[in-house]
Amino acid sequence: MMKSSRLFALAGVTLLAATTLAAC
């Protein structure tokens, strides 16, 4: 469960970074 939560957090950070790069 904790590993899954960490995976979701990592995916969220990656998505945020991709969105920021796209905005730039």
CNS distance restraints for C-alpha pairs under 8 A (distance, minus, plus):
assign (resid   1 and name CA) (resid   5 and name CA) 6.25 0.50 0.50
assign (resid   2 and name CA) (resid   6 and name CA) 6.21 0.50 0.50
assign (resid   3 and name CA) (resid   7 and name CA) 6.18 0.50 0.50
assign (resid   4 and name CA) (resid   8 and name CA) 6.25 0.50 0.50
assign (resid   5 and name CA) (resid   9 and name CA) 6.22 0.50 0.50
assign (resid   6 and name CA) (resid  10 and name CA) 6.14 0.50 0.50
assign (resid   7 and name CA) (resid  11 and name CA) 6.18 0.50 0.50
assign (resid   8 and name CA) (resid  12 and name CA) 6.15 0.50 0.50
assign (resid   9 and name CA) (resid  13 and name CA) 6.27 0.50 0.50
assign (resid  10 and name CA) (resid  14 and name CA) 6.15 0.50 0.50
assign (resid  11 and name CA) (resid  15 and name CA) 6.05 0.50 0.50
assign (resid  12 and name CA) (resid  16 and name CA) 6.11 0.50 0.50
assign (resid  13 and name CA) (resid  17 and name CA) 6.16 0.50 0.50
assign (resid  14 and name CA) (resid  18 and name CA) 6.15 0.50 0.50
assign (resid  15 and name CA) (resid  19 and name CA) 6.12 0.50 0.50
assign (resid  16 and name CA) (resid  20 and name CA) 6.17 0.50 0.50
assign (resid  17 and name CA) (resid  21 and name CA) 6.21 0.50 0.50
assign (resid  18 and name CA) (resid  22 and name CA) 6.09 0.50 0.50
assign (resid  19 and name CA) (resid  23 and name CA) 6.09 0.50 0.50
assign (resid  20 and name CA) (resid  24 and name CA) 6.26 0.50 0.50
